[in-house]
Each structure stands twice: as C-alpha cells, then as structure tokens.
Amino acid sequence: MWVVHQQPYAIYHKAAVCSKATCFSFLIFLVTLVTPLVLVYRSQGLWVREVYQREQPDVRFKHEVLLTLNTQEGPLVWSTFPSFNTRMARHLRVSFLQSHEEDKDHDGMQDKLELEVSVPLFPKEMVYGVTLTLTFYYVLHQNQVVLEGLAHMQHQSGVPLAGISTWGDLTLNQRHPLPSTGIYNIYDIPAFPTSISSAADWRLDSILANYWERNITTRVSNSYSVEQTGAGGDTFTLRLHLHYPPQQIWIIPSLAFLLKSAWIQYLSVLVLVAYLTSCIKHWVFSSRLLPAWIHYPQNAHEPFKRD
C-alpha cells in the first residue's frame, strides 16, 4: 500500500513553572540562542566593518593637459589652459595634441585612452625629460562617487630623446573607506587652479601636493615606457596608451548590509546548535532524568501519567 500521508507522534512532557524540568528547558533555550551569537562573534565575522566592491568606472578625458619638456637650455611648456600659457609665454612651445577614447566592449563606458602629443623642436634642441599631467572626469555609478582625477607621468633620461611611448592603467587610490549612502562628490573640483594671482599658483609640486591630500585620487600604475633616443630631430613625440580597468572600492557597509550578513552567519550556526541541544533535551526527558508529566495525545481522555 502507498503512504499517502504521515504525521509525527508527539509526546508532551509537562511540569510546573518552578521545577527542575522547566529550569532545564529554559536553560536549553538560552544556550540555543546565545551559543551561536558567541561563536560567530568570537570568529570576528559577525559585524563587517568594511567591504570591497568591484566596479567598472565611467571615465572621460577632459582634454586638459599640462606638458613640460626638459632641454639643455631650460624647460619647454605647453598646456590647454590659456592663463598658464600667458604666464609662461617665455617658455611656451605650442604643441599638437591628438586623442581618442575606445569602448572595446560596447557597454557605454570608455575603456582606453590613446593620446599623442607632438612638440616642435629647434635645431640642436635636445630633450632629456618629460612630465605630463592630464585630468579626467571619474564616476562610479554603483557607489555614487564623482571626482576629478589626475594622470601624472614623468620620465628622465641621460641621453637625448626623440620620443617616448608609455603604457599604463588609470587606477583608484583610497586613504579611508567611503560611505555606502549618498553621493560622494566632495572631490568633484578642479585639481588645477582656477583663479591665478601669480605664476607660483601653477607650481606642479603645489598642485600635486594638494591633490595628494585627497581621500580618493587616481594615478597611473603598472606603467611601462619605451624611449626613442636620438638628437637633432624637429619633433618630440609622446604617445600614451592609458587603460581604464575595473576598480575595487573600499566602503563602509550600510546597516541593512550588516544585519543581513550577521543574520546569515547567526542562522547557519543556530541550525547546528539547535539540533545538538534538541538531542540533549530529548535524551534527558526520554531517559526520565527529570520529573515531568507525560501526556500521550491519542489517550487524551485518560489521566496524566507521572514518572
């Protein structure tokens, strides 16, 4: 014959409120609830103080450039800032900039910047070093982070250079975790000075020092450079291949995330502890180690039997 339905056979053990059996049952209940909490807390995993989230940034090149070439006769400078070019007219060398960004996976976010700067040179003018600084509009949509980031690269050589090619990643750097709620846009401000009173405002060391103080910044990492040596050419060419890789964001988790994480850990241990304590409780009462009234539901019309 087929089993079409089944139900457990329950035996009820009853005792007075102020009895050993009741105290034991209450103790088992407390142990079942508290033990998982203690175990999870001691494992240092109950409250997650910080988490990391991986996200593809939405990066846009702002077409703001500051370029310095070191020659045997002094620096040559050029930028996309008219006020800077006016201040540095004595050392200004008008250059030619070409750039384009690529979206390789067609997800609406740029993945790479290809940039080329050509600087005309006079005869016998030799370049021994180059410094390039670019600005970017950097957005993390999932974590609601908006900032203006810099890409700074510098290269020096002991021999004259005809050009240089550099490959690198534009990565994110954090000093402290970010809040998980609200828009974090306190660094959506220009890294380069907007109001200029003197040429000292454009000192690159001051600009980078102020930028370095920010909690969250961008920088060029994992970079490789190849020199094109030679002197006497009429053009110095700088090529930059900058990749925008996914980033790990360091954040402070929200209360909802903390509760969800803690509840999952607590519940996983609670299931095991509850099974063990129920086995102990069953053994104690089935072995009649504590006095209690035993009630058999199928014989409910008969008087209670006592151990």
CORHUQUI-V772221 format. One record per residue. N is the residue number from 1. SS is DSSP state (helix for helix, strand for strand, loop for the rest). D_CENTER is the distance of its C-alpha to the mean C-alpha in Angstrom with 2 decimals. Layout:
# CORHUQUI-V772221
N_SS_D_CENTER / N_SS_D_CENTER
This chain:
# CORHUQUI-V772221
1_loop_61.83 / 2_loop_58.29 / 3_loop_56.17 / 4_loop_55.26 / 5_loop_53.83 / 6_loop_53.13 / 7_loop_52.31 / 8_loop_51.87 / 9_loop_54.85 / 10_loop_53.91 / 11_strand_55.76 / 12_strand_55.23 / 13_strand_55.63 / 14_strand_56.47 / 15_loop_57.16 / 16_loop_57.88 / 17_loop_55.15 / 18_loop_56.29 / 19_loop_56.60 / 20_helix_55.12 / 21_helix_53.86 / 22_helix_52.00 / 23_helix_50.48 / 24_helix_49.39 / 25_helix_47.84 / 26_helix_45.94 / 27_helix_44.76 / 28_helix_43.49 / 29_helix_41.62 / 30_helix_39.91 / 31_helix_39.07 / 32_helix_37.55 / 33_helix_35.23 / 34_helix_34.39 / 35_helix_34.06 / 36_helix_30.88 / 37_helix_29.28 / 38_helix_30.31 / 39_helix_29.24 / 40_helix_25.72 / 41_helix_25.35 / 42_helix_26.76 / 43_loop_24.30 / 44_loop_21.54 / 45_loop_19.66 / 46_loop_21.12 / 47_loop_18.72 / 48_loop_15.00 / 49_loop_13.90 / 50_loop_10.13 / 51_strand_7.96 / 52_strand_4.93 / 53_strand_4.98 / 54_strand_5.92 / 55_strand_7.52 / 56_loop_10.32 / 57_loop_10.61 / 58_strand_14.09 / 59_strand_15.57 / 60_strand_19.17 / 61_strand_21.29 / 62_strand_23.23 / 63_strand_26.19 / 64_strand_26.28 / 65_strand_27.36 / 66_strand_28.73 / 67_strand_30.67 / 68_strand_32.81 / 69_strand_35.19 / 70_strand_37.03 / 71_strand_40.65 / 72_loop_43.73 / 73_loop_44.99 / 74_strand_41.89 / 75_strand_38.66 / 76_strand_38.38 / 77_strand_35.83 / 78_strand_34.76 / 79_strand_32.20 / 80_loop_31.74 / 81_loop_32.40 / 82_helix_36.14 / 83_helix_36.35 / 84_helix_35.02 / 85_helix_37.40 / 86_helix_40.24 / 87_helix_39.59 / 88_loop_39.34 / 89_loop_42.23 / 90_loop_43.99 / 91_loop_41.25 / 92_strand_40.05 / 93_loop_40.16 / 94_loop_39.41 / 95_strand_37.16 / 96_strand_36.32 / 97_strand_32.79 / 98_strand_31.86 / 99_strand_28.41 / 100_strand_27.02 / 101_strand_23.73 / 102_strand_23.56 / 103_loop_22.10 / 104_loop_22.87 / 105_loop_21.81 / 106_loop_23.21 / 107_loop_20.36 / 108_loop_20.88 / 109_loop_18.00 / 110_loop_18.96 / 111_loop_18.00 / 112_strand_20.03 / 113_strand_22.11 / 114_strand_25.61 / 115_strand_27.27 / 116_strand_30.69 / 117_strand_32.48 / 118_strand_36.20 / 119_strand_37.94 / 120_strand_41.77 / 121_loop_43.53 / 122_loop_47.08 / 123_loop_49.38 / 124_loop_48.82 / 125_loop_45.49 / 126_loop_43.05 / 127_strand_39.27 / 128_strand_37.79 / 129_strand_34.22 / 130_strand_31.70 / 131_strand_28.80 / 132_strand_26.70 / 133_strand_24.14 / 134_strand_22.66 / 135_strand_20.80 / 136_strand_18.36 / 137_strand_17.43 / 138_strand_13.66 / 139_strand_12.54 / 140_strand_9.72 / 141_loop_12.26 / 142_loop_10.69 / 143_loop_8.79 / 144_loop_11.75 / 145_strand_10.61 / 146_strand_13.50 / 147_strand_14.37 / 148_strand_16.82 / 149_strand_15.63 / 150_strand_18.01 / 151_strand_18.79 / 152_strand_21.32 / 153_strand_23.46 / 154_strand_26.68 / 155_strand_29.35 / 156_strand_32.72 / 157_strand_35.66 / 158_strand_39.07 / 159_strand_40.77 / 160_strand_41.04 / 161_strand_38.46 / 162_strand_39.23 / 163_strand_35.63 / 164_strand_32.21 / 165_strand_29.63 / 166_strand_25.96 / 167_strand_23.18 / 168_strand_19.51 / 169_strand_15.87 / 170_strand_14.18 / 171_strand_10.78 / 172_strand_8.29 / 173_strand_8.93 / 174_strand_8.22 / 175_loop_11.15 / 176_loop_10.47 / 177_loop_8.19 / 178_strand_8.54 / 179_strand_11.20 / 180_loop_10.99 / 181_loop_14.20 / 182_loop_15.72 / 183_loop_14.99 / 184_strand_13.21 / 185_strand_15.53 / 186_strand_17.10 / 187_strand_16.29 / 188_loop_17.82 / 189_loop_20.81 / 190_loop_22.62 / 191_loop_21.87 / 192_loop_25.49 / 193_loop_28.35 / 194_loop_29.91 / 195_loop_33.13 / 196_loop_34.97 / 197_loop_37.84 / 198_loop_38.23 / 199_helix_37.09 / 200_helix_35.28 / 201_helix_32.60 / 202_helix_31.59 / 203_loop_31.32 / 204_helix_28.27 / 205_helix_27.68 / 206_helix_27.56 / 207_helix_25.21 / 208_helix_22.70 / 209_helix_23.23 / 210_helix_22.45 / 211_helix_19.34 / 212_helix_18.22 / 213_loop_18.57 / 214_loop_15.75 / 215_loop_12.69 / 216_strand_10.43 / 217_strand_12.16 / 218_strand_12.55 / 219_strand_14.85 / 220_strand_16.80 / 221_strand_16.19 / 222_strand_18.01 / 223_strand_20.98 / 224_strand_24.57 / 225_strand_27.63 / 226_strand_31.18 / 227_strand_34.05 / 228_strand_37.10 / 229_strand_39.74 / 230_loop_42.96 / 231_loop_44.82 / 232_loop_47.12 / 233_loop_45.14 / 234_loop_45.07 / 235_strand_41.32 / 236_strand_38.09 / 237_strand_35.37 / 238_strand_31.64 / 239_strand_29.49 / 240_strand_25.70 / 241_strand_23.74 / 242_strand_20.08 / 243_strand_17.64 / 244_loop_14.50 / 245_loop_12.41 / 246_loop_9.51 / 247_strand_6.05 / 248_strand_3.25 / 249_strand_0.78 / 250_strand_3.72 / 251_strand_6.48 / 252_strand_10.21 / 253_loop_11.69 / 254_loop_14.71 / 255_helix_18.25 / 256_helix_18.80 / 257_helix_15.92 / 258_helix_17.36 / 259_helix_20.84 / 260_helix_20.14 / 261_helix_18.54 / 262_helix_21.38 / 263_helix_24.04 / 264_helix_23.26 / 265_helix_23.47 / 266_helix_26.54 / 267_helix_28.29 / 268_helix_27.94 / 269_helix_29.69 / 270_helix_32.08 / 271_helix_33.56 / 272_helix_34.58 / 273_helix_35.90 / 274_helix_37.78 / 275_helix_39.48 / 276_helix_40.59 / 277_helix_41.91 / 278_helix_43.70 / 279_helix_45.43 / 280_helix_46.54 / 281_helix_47.76 / 282_helix_49.63 / 283_helix_51.31 / 284_helix_52.44 / 285_helix_54.05 / 286_helix_55.41 / 287_loop_57.03 / 288_loop_58.57 / 289_loop_57.30 / 290_loop_57.08 / 291_loop_59.76 / 292_loop_58.84 / 293_strand_60.60 / 294_strand_59.99 / 295_strand_60.11 / 296_strand_60.61 / 297_helix_59.86 / 298_helix_62.39 / 299_helix_65.08 / 300_loop_64.07 / 301_loop_67.73 / 302_loop_68.63 / 303_loop_68.18 / 304_loop_65.12 / 305_strand_65.59 / 306_strand_64.62 / 307_loop_63.94
